Amino acid sequence: MEPERYEDIVDATRRTRLASERTYLAWLRSALAAFAVSLGVGKLVPELTSGRSIGYEIVGVGYAFLGIAFVGYGYWRERMLENALLEGRFVPFGAIAALGFTVAGAALGLATLVVIVA
């Protein structure tokens, strides 16, 4: 087996950093989508319907908090990955974060369904 060349190591590092950048931008896109849903559910839908708006507003606030969490976690994760890369380590996506975002997404989806049906 041939030893790795310096160029190969530099290229792998560059690809890893670019992948990390794309992942960070995906967190920001997810946050922007959550903010858009927040605005739609919390402000636009109540204005288009004649029903009570408090349920929609509560769900809209939930989506806004999810967007804020995406921005914060995305930044934190990007910093963790960059530090790990500098040290030659890898930082896996945390099980607690995955569970938290899954539960939040499912809860907001269910809440959205409830306010639409109710």
URJO-V386618 format. One record per pair of residues at least 24 apart in sequence whose ideal C-beta (glycine too) atoms are under 10 Angstrom apart, sorted by the first residue. I is the first residue (numbers start at 1). J is the second residue. If there is no record, write none. Layout:
i:I j:J
i:I j:J
This chain:
i:13 j:85
i:13 j:86
i:13 j:88
i:16 j:81
i:16 j:82
i:16 j:84
i:16 j:85
i:16 j:90
i:17 j:81
i:17 j:82
i:17 j:85
i:19 j:81
i:20 j:77
i:20 j:78
i:20 j:80
i:20 j:81
i:20 j:82
i:20 j:84
i:20 j:85
i:21 j:78
i:21 j:81
i:21 j:82
i:23 j:74
i:23 j:77
i:23 j:78
i:23 j:81
i:23 j:93
i:24 j:74
i:24 j:75
i:24 j:77
i:24 j:78
i:24 j:79
i:24 j:81
i:24 j:82
i:25 j:74
i:25 j:78
i:26 j:70
i:26 j:74
i:27 j:69
i:27 j:70
i:27 j:71
i:27 j:72
i:27 j:73
i:27 j:74
i:27 j:75
i:27 j:76
i:27 j:77
i:27 j:78
i:28 j:67
i:28 j:70
i:28 j:71
i:28 j:74
i:28 j:75
i:28 j:78
i:29 j:70
i:29 j:74
i:30 j:66
i:30 j:67
i:30 j:69
i:30 j:70
i:30 j:71
i:30 j:73
i:30 j:74
i:30 j:101
i:30 j:105
i:31 j:64
i:31 j:66
i:31 j:67
i:31 j:68
i:31 j:69
i:31 j:70
i:31 j:71
i:31 j:72
i:31 j:73
i:31 j:74
i:32 j:67
i:32 j:70
i:32 j:71
i:33 j:63
i:33 j:66
i:33 j:67
i:33 j:70
i:34 j:62
i:34 j:63
i:34 j:64
i:34 j:65
i:34 j:66
i:34 j:67
i:34 j:68
i:34 j:69
i:34 j:70
i:34 j:71
i:34 j:104
i:34 j:105
i:34 j:108
i:35 j:60
i:35 j:63
i:35 j:64
i:35 j:66
i:35 j:67
i:35 j:68
i:35 j:70
i:35 j:71
i:36 j:63
i:36 j:67
i:37 j:62
i:37 j:63
i:37 j:64
i:37 j:66
i:37 j:67
i:37 j:108
i:37 j:112
i:38 j:62
i:38 j:63
i:38 j:64
i:38 j:65
i:38 j:66
i:38 j:67
i:38 j:68
i:38 j:108
i:39 j:63
i:39 j:64
i:41 j:108
i:41 j:111
i:41 j:112
i:41 j:115
i:41 j:116
i:45 j:112
i:45 j:115
i:45 j:116
i:46 j:115
i:49 j:115
i:49 j:116
i:51 j:115
i:51 j:118
i:52 j:115
i:52 j:118
i:53 j:115
i:54 j:115
i:55 j:111
i:55 j:112
i:55 j:114
i:55 j:115
i:55 j:116
i:55 j:118
i:56 j:111
i:56 j:112
i:56 j:115
i:56 j:116
i:57 j:115
i:58 j:111
i:58 j:115
i:59 j:107
i:59 j:108
i:59 j:109
i:59 j:110
i:59 j:111
i:59 j:112
i:59 j:113
i:59 j:114
i:59 j:115
i:59 j:116
i:60 j:108
i:60 j:111
i:60 j:112
i:60 j:115
i:62 j:104
i:62 j:107
i:62 j:108
i:62 j:111
i:62 j:112
i:63 j:104
i:63 j:105
i:63 j:108
i:63 j:111
i:63 j:112
i:65 j:104
i:65 j:108
i:66 j:101
i:66 j:104
i:66 j:105
i:66 j:107
i:66 j:108
i:69 j:97
i:69 j:100
i:69 j:101
i:69 j:104
i:70 j:101
i:70 j:104
i:73 j:97
i:73 j:100
i:73 j:101
